[in-house]
């Protein structure tokens, strides 16, 4: 059973482009990259898949020169399949195990352009450090994440409700029945998360207990990769740092609070490694004086979170059984769940052609500290986003930032329906729709 993913449309667009480049599909382990590529293969007359992890001998094909005709001929011999440009999809899986194959990608574009070549791997970012010439401009990159809320809603059969929600606006909010259904769906999504194995288990069984078993297996697999990171830092230090990220999720990160004997600098190295593996995401403080946001950062203001809310709840050993009967609005008020959910939705809703970053704003002033959860670029300006788990509460920080930075528009996202505050300067977007804030604002011509 294949569950539709937003990335499908981008992969199909690539496949239909007559000037397509070799494609690298990048993302963390077990987020569905291979499954999406195999689904794409159904559009082709033939499909040739090689896996450099399972079949180490295949790497020898790339030991010689980079003459593509020779490489294709040897791949055909090895796989006993004919490779026809324009008709065959060639899939190079776990390509990080063969850096020569990564280097060869550019030549598929230069010498055999009609051939569709797509590659992926679970620890690609580490392999790039060993490659001096990656072929910039000759290889296309697409970044993939776990299921978004919209993808999850579709997977559990809420397509019709989601379609009605997407037609709502600030002037015409979601009907109460639909809004309540989406909040209930959001509650399930935060528990299940977006890792495909967990989503499939939930769709099949509706059992959170069985989902948690899947999540435990996924976390064990992610941790087993720590031994493969190319670093002088011990895997134990990386494990301790990973645990510290879970403990400090969405709060200013204290590198000394790793729970191990690792030094401050080692902890920094470990977070960088976990980022490179795409197991955690960084949220960087910015001054937000203009765009690009990343050009004016406060390096000492750093937060982290792991790649999935479901994995976060599982690794943090949060007792879901005591929360299941909570109302959805009470549930998302637990810990940092709402903030973590929003951060991940912002990443998933961004362009897959860009390796997106997360930012927040914090001002320290005498008797007037202020912090806005997220800051994004919208059109050619700065857009602050404040996360509220309830439907009330102070927005002092958001208003301070908007006044201090002279910003015309701000977003409040919460369990509330669509709405407007402060004469329209602050727009309210439901938590479950925050990943589509750009489309929503543009539709409202803001």
C-alpha positions in Angstrom: 0.0 0.0 0.0 1.6 3.2 -1.2 0.7 6.4 0.7 0.8 9.6 -1.3 3.6 12.0 -0.5 4.0 15.6 -1.4 7.4 14.8 -2.8 5.8 12.7 -5.6 4.8 15.8 -7.6 8.4 17.1 -7.6 9.8 13.7 -8.6 7.3 13.4 -11.4 8.1 17.0 -12.5 11.8 15.9 -12.6 11.0 12.8 -14.6 9.0 14.8 -17.2 11.7 17.5 -17.6 13.5 16.9 -20.9 16.6 18.7 -19.5 16.6 16.7 -16.2 19.8 16.3 -14.3 20.8 13.4 -12.1 18.8 13.7 -8.9 20.0 13.2 -5.3 17.1 12.7 -2.9 18.4 13.7 0.5 17.0 13.1 4.0 17.3 11.1 7.2 17.1 7.3 7.4 13.7 5.6 7.2 11.6 8.6 6.0 10.4 6.9 2.8 13.0 7.9 0.2 13.4 4.5 -1.3 9.6 3.9 -1.3 9.0 7.2 -3.1 11.5 6.3 -5.8 10.1 2.9 -6.4 6.7 4.5 -6.8 8.1 6.9 -9.3 9.6 3.9 -11.2 6.0 2.9 -12.2 6.1 5.7 -14.7 9.0 4.1 -16.6 9.2 1.1 -18.9 12.0 -0.4 -16.8 13.6 0.0 -13.4 17.2 -0.8 -12.4 18.0 -0.6 -8.7 21.4 -1.2 -7.3 22.2 -1.0 -3.6 25.8 -0.2 -2.6 25.2 -1.4 1.0 23.7 -4.7 0.2 25.9 -5.4 -2.9 29.4 -4.1 -2.2 30.8 -5.6 -5.5 28.8 -3.1 -7.5 31.1 -0.4 -6.3 33.9 -1.8 -8.5 32.0 -0.6 -11.6 33.0 3.0 -10.6 36.6 2.2 -9.8 37.8 2.9 -13.3 37.2 6.0 -15.5 34.0 8.0 -15.6 33.1 7.0 -19.2 29.3 6.6 -18.8 28.9 4.1 -21.7 31.4 1.7 -19.9 29.6 2.2 -16.6 26.2 1.5 -18.1 27.5 -1.6 -19.9 28.9 -3.0 -16.7 25.8 -2.2 -14.7 23.8 -4.0 -17.3 26.0 -7.0 -17.0 25.9 -7.0 -13.2 22.1 -6.6 -12.9 21.2 -8.5 -16.1 18.9 -5.7 -17.1 19.0 -3.4 -20.1 19.4 0.3 -19.4 17.7 2.5 -22.1 18.0 6.3 -21.9 14.5 7.8 -21.8 12.8 4.6 -20.8 14.8 3.3 -17.8 15.0 4.7 -14.3 18.4 3.9 -12.8 18.3 4.0 -9.0 21.6 4.1 -7.0 20.6 3.4 -3.4 22.9 3.9 -0.3 25.2 5.7 -2.6 27.2 7.1 0.4 29.0 3.8 0.4 30.6 4.6 -3.0 31.9 8.1 -3.2 33.2 7.4 -6.7 29.5 6.8 -7.8 28.6 10.2 -6.3 31.4 11.8 -8.3 30.2 10.0 -11.4 26.7 11.6 -11.2 27.8 14.8 -13.0 29.0 12.7 -16.0 25.6 11.1 -16.4 24.3 14.6 -17.1 27.2 15.6 -19.4 27.5 12.4 -21.4 24.2 10.6 -21.1 21.6 13.3 -20.4 18.4 11.4 -21.5 19.0 8.7 -18.9 17.1 9.2 -15.7 19.4 8.6 -12.7 18.3 9.1 -9.1 20.4 8.4 -6.0 19.9 8.5 -2.3 21.4 7.3 0.9 21.0 7.4 4.7 24.3 9.2 5.5 25.0 11.1 2.4 26.1 14.3 4.1 29.2 12.5 5.6 30.2 11.2 2.1 30.3 14.8 0.7 33.2 15.7 2.9 35.3 13.1 1.0 34.5 14.5 -2.4 36.4 17.4 -3.8 34.3 17.9 -7.0 30.6 17.2 -6.6 29.5 18.6 -9.9 27.7 21.7 -8.8 25.1 22.7 -11.4 25.1 19.2 -12.9 23.2 17.4 -10.1 19.9 18.4 -8.7 19.1 18.0 -5.0 15.7 17.5 -3.4 15.3 17.4 0.4 12.7 15.1 2.0 11.3 14.8 5.5 8.9 12.5 7.4 5.2 12.7 6.7 3.7 16.2 7.2 0.4 16.7 8.9 -1.4 17.0 5.6 0.2 13.8 4.3 -0.8 12.0 7.5 -4.4 13.3 7.3 -4.5 11.9 3.7 -3.1 8.6 4.8 -5.7 8.1 7.5 -8.6 8.9 5.2 -9.3 12.6 6.0 -8.8 13.8 2.4 -12.3 15.3 2.1 -12.0 17.2 5.4 -8.6 18.4 4.5 -9.9 19.7 1.2 -12.6 21.7 2.9 -10.1 23.1 5.4 -7.8 24.2 2.6 -10.7 26.3 1.2 -11.1 28.2 4.4 -9.7 31.7 5.0 -9.4 34.5 7.5 -12.8 35.7 6.4 -14.4 32.3 6.2 -13.0 30.0 8.9 -13.2 26.2 9.0 -16.7 25.0 10.1 -16.7 23.9 13.8 -17.2 20.2 12.9 -14.3 20.2 10.5 -12.1 22.2 12.8 -12.7 19.8 15.7 -11.9 16.8 13.4 -8.6 18.3 12.3 -7.6 19.0 15.9 -8.3 15.3 16.8 -6.3 14.3 13.8 -3.5 16.6 14.9 -3.5 14.9 18.3 -3.0 11.5 16.6 -0.3 12.9 14.3 1.7 14.3 17.2 1.7 10.9 18.9 2.3 8.8 15.8 4.7 11.3 14.1 5.6 11.1 10.4 8.0 8.2 10.2 6.5 5.9 7.5 6.7 2.7 9.5 4.8 4.3 12.4 2.2 5.8 10.0 1.6 2.5 8.3 1.2 0.7 11.6 -1.3 3.3 12.8 -3.3 3.1 9.6 -3.4 -0.7 9.9 -4.1 -1.1 13.6 -5.0 2.3 15.1 -2.9 1.0 18.1 -0.6 3.6 19.7 1.1 0.8 21.6 2.1 -0.9 18.3 3.1 2.4 16.9 5.4 3.0 19.8 7.1 -0.4 19.2 7.8 0.8 15.7 9.2 4.0 17.0 11.4 2.2 19.4 12.8 0.1 16.5 13.4 3.3 14.4 15.3 5.0 17.3 17.4 1.9 17.7 18.3 2.0 14.0 19.2 5.7 14.2 21.4 5.1 17.2 23.1 2.2 15.5 24.3 4.6 12.8 26.2 6.6 15.4 29.0 4.1 15.1 29.2 4.9 11.3 29.7 8.7 11.7 33.1 9.6 10.5 34.5 11.3 13.6 36.9 11.0 16.4 34.1 11.6 18.9 33.0 8.4 20.6 29.5 7.0 19.8 28.7 7.2 23.5 29.2 10.9 23.4 26.9 11.2 20.4 24.3 9.1 22.2 24.5 11.3 25.3 24.2 14.5 23.1 21.2 13.0 21.4 19.5 12.4 24.8 20.4 15.9 25.8 18.7 17.3 22.7 15.5 15.4 23.6 15.7 16.7 27.1 16.2 20.3 26.0 13.9 20.3 23.0 13.0 23.8 21.8 14.8 25.5 24.7 18.1 27.3 24.6 20.7 24.5 24.4 23.2 24.1 27.1 26.1 22.2 25.6 27.4 21.3 29.1 24.2 19.5 29.9 25.0 16.4 27.9 25.0 14.0 30.8 28.4 12.7 29.8 32.1 13.6 30.3 32.2 15.1 26.8 33.6 18.6 26.7 31.7 21.7 25.6 33.5 21.5 22.2 32.8 17.7 21.9 29.2 18.4 22.5 29.2 21.0 19.7 30.9 18.4 17.4 28.2 15.9 18.3 25.3 18.2 17.6 26.9 19.0 14.2 27.2 15.3 13.4 23.6 14.7 14.3 22.6 17.6 12.2 24.6 16.2 9.3 22.8 12.9 9.6 19.5 14.9 9.7 18.5 13.3 12.9 18.2 16.7 14.7 17.4 20.2 13.5 18.9 23.5 14.7 16.9 26.6 15.5 19.2 29.6 15.4 18.6 33.0 17.0 18.6 35.9 14.6 18.5 39.7 14.9 15.9 39.8 12.1 17.0 43.1 10.8 16.3 41.9 7.2 16.8 39.1 4.8 18.5 36.8 4.4 17.7 35.8 7.9 20.8 33.6 8.2 23.0 36.5 7.5 22.6 38.0 10.9 22.6 35.2 13.5 23.3 35.0 17.2 25.5 32.0 17.4 25.1 31.7 21.2 21.3 31.5 20.8 20.7 27.9 19.7 18.0 25.4 20.1 17.6 21.8 18.8 14.8 19.3 18.2 14.8 15.8 16.8 13.3 15.0 13.4 9.9 13.8 14.5 7.4 14.4 17.3 6.5 10.7 17.6 10.1 9.8 18.1 10.5 12.7 20.5 7.7 11.4 22.7 9.0 7.8 22.5 12.6 8.7 23.3 11.5 11.1 26.1 9.5 8.2 27.5 6.4 10.3 27.8 3.4 8.3 29.1 1.0 8.6 26.2 -1.5 6.3 28.0 -2.3 9.1 30.5 -2.8 11.6 27.7 -4.9 9.7 25.2 -8.3 10.9 26.7 -7.2 14.5 26.8 -9.0 16.9 24.6 -6.9 17.9 21.6 -6.4 21.4 22.8 -5.1 20.2 26.2 -3.0 17.6 24.5 -1.0 20.0 22.4 -0.3 22.1 25.5 1.9 19.3 26.8 5.6 20.2 27.1 7.1 21.5 23.9 4.9 19.5 21.6 3.2 22.4 19.9 6.5 24.2 19.3 8.2 21.1 18.0 5.3 20.3 15.7 5.4 23.8 14.2 9.1 23.8 13.6 8.9 20.5 11.7 5.9 21.7 9.7 7.8 24.8 8.6 10.6 22.6 7.3 8.2 20.2 5.5 6.3 23.1 4.0 9.3 24.8 2.5 10.6 24.3 -1.0 12.2 20.8 -1.3 14.9 22.3 -3.6 16.3 24.2 -0.6 18.0 22.9 2.5 15.9 25.0 4.8 16.9 26.4 8.2 14.9 27.4 11.3 15.2 30.7 13.1 13.8 32.4 16.2 14.1 35.9 17.8 15.1 36.7 21.4 15.7 40.0 22.9 17.3 40.5 26.3 16.6 43.9 27.8 16.2 45.1 31.4 12.8 44.1 32.6 11.7 43.4 29.1 12.9 40.1 27.7 11.0 39.0 24.6 11.1 35.8 22.5 9.2 34.9 19.3 9.2 31.2 18.6 10.0 31.3 14.8 11.0 33.8 12.2 10.6 33.1 8.5 11.1 35.0 5.3 7.8 35.8 3.5 8.0 37.5 0.2 10.9 40.0 0.7 10.4 40.6 4.4 10.6 39.1 7.9 7.6 37.3 9.3 7.4 36.4 13.0 5.4 33.3 14.1 4.3 32.9 17.7 3.0 29.4 18.9 0.2 29.4 21.4 -1.1 26.1 22.7 -4.3 27.6 24.0 -6.7 30.1 22.5 -5.7 32.9 24.8 -2.5 34.2 26.4 -0.2 37.1 26.0 1.3 38.0 22.7 3.6 40.6 24.2 6.8 39.2 22.6 5.2 39.1 19.2 4.0 42.7 19.5 7.3 43.9 20.9 9.1 42.4 17.9 6.7 43.8 15.4 7.0 47.2 16.9 10.8 47.0 17.4 11.4 45.8 13.8 8.6 47.8 12.2 6.9 44.6 10.8 3.5 44.9 9.1 2.4 41.3 9.7 2.7 38.6 12.3 1.3 35.1 12.7 -0.2 33.5 15.8 -0.7 29.8 15.4 -2.7 27.8 18.0 -5.7 25.5 18.4 -7.9 28.5 17.3 -9.6 28.7 13.9 -8.6 31.2 11.3 -8.9 34.8 12.4 -7.4 38.3 12.7 -6.2 40.4 15.6 -4.9 44.0 16.1 -6.8 45.3 13.1 -5.5 42.5 10.8 -1.8 43.0 11.6 -1.7 39.6 13.4 -3.3 36.7 11.6 -4.4 33.5 13.3 -3.7 30.2 11.6 -4.7 26.9 13.1 -1.8 24.7 14.2 -2.7 22.0 11.7 -2.4 24.5 8.8 0.8 26.3 9.7 2.8 24.3 7.2 0.8 26.1 4.5 1.2 29.6 5.8 2.8 30.9 2.6 -0.1 29.7 0.4 -2.7 31.0 2.9 -1.1 34.5 3.2 -0.7 34.8 -0.6 -4.3 33.7 -1.1 -5.4 36.5 1.2 -3.1 38.9 -0.7 -1.1 39.8 2.3 
